[in-house]
Amino acid sequence: MSASSGRPTTVTVSYVLWLITVLVGIISGIVGFFSLGDQTNGMGGALVAGAVIAIIIAIVELFIVFRMRDGRNWARIVLLVLAILQVLGVVSAFSVLGTIGLIAVVIATVLMFLPSSNGYFRRG
């Protein structure tokens, strides 16, 4: 357990991994904007929308990650749902960034539900 916050190390590591996942989402959105120059077949609007949605999701996810760090069980459940959706969507996301994000989210999710983490989320 972290001495100053009472937060288990598993939750802290999960928090850091979720931050990496959020960063990967933001980077993916930015990369989406920069890939627009290669598109001449009318798909530019869809790519812009996809990039904007990726960034918005990452920002909302960041808010939820902070709540999870603070011990909010509802945030842990929402992150579990987001993790499941990300794993299910992995078929269409084979890239280095996608792989890093997937590994981080799976490990972060497992850490949130370890026995050493559960008590932290029940305290409130």
C-alpha positions in Angstrom: 0.0 0.0 0.0 1.1 3.5 -0.7 1.9 5.1 2.7 0.6 8.6 2.0 -2.7 7.8 0.2 -3.7 4.4 1.6 -4.0 3.4 -2.1 -2.7 -0.1 -2.8 0.2 -0.4 -5.2 -2.0 -2.4 -7.6 -4.4 0.5 -7.9 -1.5 3.0 -8.5 0.0 0.8 -11.2 -3.4 0.3 -12.8 -3.8 4.1 -12.7 -0.5 4.6 -14.5 -1.4 2.0 -17.1 -4.8 3.7 -17.7 -2.9 7.0 -18.2 -0.8 5.3 -20.8 -4.0 4.0 -22.5 -5.4 7.5 -22.5 -2.2 8.8 -24.0 -2.3 6.2 -26.7 -5.9 7.2 -27.5 -4.9 10.8 -27.9 -1.9 10.0 -30.0 -4.0 7.8 -32.2 -6.5 10.7 -32.7 -3.6 13.0 -33.6 -2.1 10.5 -36.0 -5.6 10.2 -37.6 -5.5 14.0 -38.3 -2.1 13.8 -39.9 -3.1 10.8 -42.1 -5.7 13.0 -43.8 -3.1 14.2 -46.4 -3.0 10.7 -47.8 -6.8 10.5 -48.4 -8.1 11.7 -51.7 -11.1 9.3 -52.1 -13.7 11.2 -50.1 -13.0 9.5 -46.7 -11.5 12.7 -45.2 -14.6 13.5 -43.3 -14.9 10.1 -41.7 -11.2 10.2 -40.7 -11.7 13.6 -39.1 -14.8 12.4 -37.2 -12.9 9.2 -36.1 -9.9 11.3 -34.9 -12.2 13.7 -33.0 -14.1 10.9 -31.4 -10.9 9.1 -30.3 -9.7 12.3 -28.6 -13.1 12.9 -26.9 -13.2 9.3 -25.7 -9.6 9.7 -24.3 -10.6 12.9 -22.4 -13.7 11.3 -20.9 -11.7 8.2 -20.0 -9.1 10.4 -18.3 -11.8 11.8 -16.0 -13.0 8.3 -15.2 -9.4 7.2 -14.5 -8.9 9.9 -12.0 -12.1 8.8 -10.2 -10.9 5.2 -10.2 -7.6 6.4 -8.6 -9.7 8.1 -5.9 -11.4 4.7 -5.1 -14.7 5.2 -6.9 -16.1 1.8 -7.6 -18.4 3.1 -10.3 -15.3 4.3 -12.2 -13.7 0.9 -11.9 -16.9 -0.7 -13.4 -17.0 1.8 -16.3 -13.3 1.2 -17.0 -14.0 -2.6 -17.0 -16.7 -2.0 -19.7 -14.3 0.2 -21.7 -11.6 -2.4 -21.4 -14.0 -5.1 -22.7 -15.0 -2.9 -25.6 -11.3 -2.2 -26.4 -10.5 -5.9 -26.4 -13.5 -6.7 -28.6 -12.4 -4.0 -31.0 -8.8 -5.3 -31.2 -9.4 -7.1 -34.6 -9.5 -3.7 -36.3 -6.7 -2.1 -34.4 -3.5 -4.0 -35.2 -0.8 -1.4 -34.9 2.1 -0.7 -32.5 0.0 1.9 -30.6 -3.0 -0.4 -30.6 -1.0 -3.3 -29.2 0.6 -1.1 -26.5 -2.8 0.2 -25.5 -4.3 -3.2 -25.5 -1.6 -4.7 -23.3 -1.8 -1.7 -20.9 -5.6 -1.9 -20.6 -5.7 -5.6 -19.9 -3.0 -5.4 -17.2 -4.6 -2.3 -15.7 -8.0 -4.0 -15.6 -6.7 -7.1 -13.9 -4.9 -5.0 -11.3 -8.1 -3.1 -10.5 -9.8 -6.4 -9.5 -7.1 -8.1 -7.6 -7.9 -8.9 -3.9 -5.5 -6.3 -2.7 -7.4 -3.6 -4.8 -10.9 -4.7 -3.9 -10.9 -3.3 -0.3 -9.8 0.1 -1.6 -12.9 0.3 -3.7 -15.2 -0.9 -0.9 -14.0 1.7 1.7 -16.3 4.5 0.5 
